[in-house]
């Protein structure tokens, strides 16, 4: 029992259950204790450490530690802490508890040694994160939250169906590498995981919901759902070739949409799709270097993406809008937020001295070393787009462009700056000392990011992309638009779906109900006086014959039937 | 952008070119290493392509009024 309570995911979920019993004042501080406890456990459990249990005759491995789960565990726990600091001023219990369950779910998935445990934590993530969208309490967030939930129930259902099929065919529940075989079980599991990894065309829940979640909620969301799915892909589906092309396509798709979008948080959401594309591509390549790259990139990505969401969240908090068309010219009013945001932007763009440089290059080079130069060029093209929209377009149209902006700017709580500061420090720290990250990677690292070749490559690409942006920036000017994506099919289909599955079904039930009532009415009228048709000699014209017979007549009728039955049976 | 910023970026670019033609002159791990200043050309061409492709898609296919889904 004690062992069960020391599972990192369970620590956070226990924390979520304890929070409601604490007074409001100490709740934000108490929130921070649980990720730290989980981090302690993550660091102290050696490779091969397991916690087992039994459920319905199945032997469950609820925790299993190794180098891969450790590196994801470290970053999930750290992010839960940093996001907790960012949300320190927020007093809403529902959001606090659900954020802890959400982080606990991600950590639970990371350490799950069997597929049943995994899917339980997986579903916990889906439900708790939905709260973080609905907590925004706007009409848009209500709808987006519902679509998000339905999408994740579908994904979770596919994963669970795959797991059951896998169990039925192999008899194994272990979370282990699956051979590249497109059997029904494997495909169901892969598609279920791909929903959470936002693999196109299953990515629309992300771009739809993340920009509409609460300011603090989206910081948690940027870290856990997609990256826990990346973990499962690294663990179970390394070297599945289909992932190379889906990953590279995701990387480009996200980049193109980020140029089209005009909402700062939507741009970042599409860049999650793009960045996860790098990881998915690396997983598809499947060499040790590529898997190291994907893992390292997931680690770096969680840090800089949470920093970027914190920065844009700060803009939304201060100005009340995330629409670029209302922003611009904020540099004088929010210079520190700009500085901290730019650390994240330089990191995601893979600029030297920042943490994106040490992991993105590894993934791209892994594609090259594996002989896949097409994928390599696609990823390089995607990095141009990343720098273009997150590093240049977004900050330019938010903090510069206009000389003045009379929008009212609210003062930010200090804890927001502290959280952004911690994340920014980590981005620079790992950028300067890559080996502090490399030692935790699942395979031995034989990669040096700071070579002259890499520096020349990145600096040339970045400088000329900057020039391109400067010349073409008017083409990206903010406007009030909504960009349609694949979600159009189900969002516009909603009235038709409602007609077929709700309205028509309702009408059918109404008709059936009326029919049944009509039959009942007819029967009760007929049986009101059975003597009318049982006794052919009844005079129908006689008014008395329409009266119900007295009870004694009915009783004698039953008695007579009983007697006839008895005689027939015994004789 | 002030003039001095452009000068700094220009100098940085010249330095990378300097390295490319001296230290990295014999570097050959991909076919494109034979093309001089490949990464600079790649950056500029790709940036322009992304902007125009995105603009084309936005204008002709995906952009709608902000209240489209309401």
Interface residues (C-beta under 8 A of the other chain):
Chain A: X255 X256 X257 X259 X260 X368 X373 X376 X380 X381 X384 X385 X388 X452 X453 X455 X456 X457 X458 X459 X460 X461 X462 X463 X464 X465 X466 X467 X468 X469 X470 X472 X475 X476 X480 X481 X482 X483 X484 X485 X491
Chain B: X1 X9 X12 X13 X16 X19 X20 X23 X24 X27 X29 X30 X31 X37 X39 X40 X41 X42 X43 X44 X46 X47 X48 X50 X51 X52 X53 X54 X55 X57 X58 X61 X62 X63 X64 X65 X66 X67 X68 X69
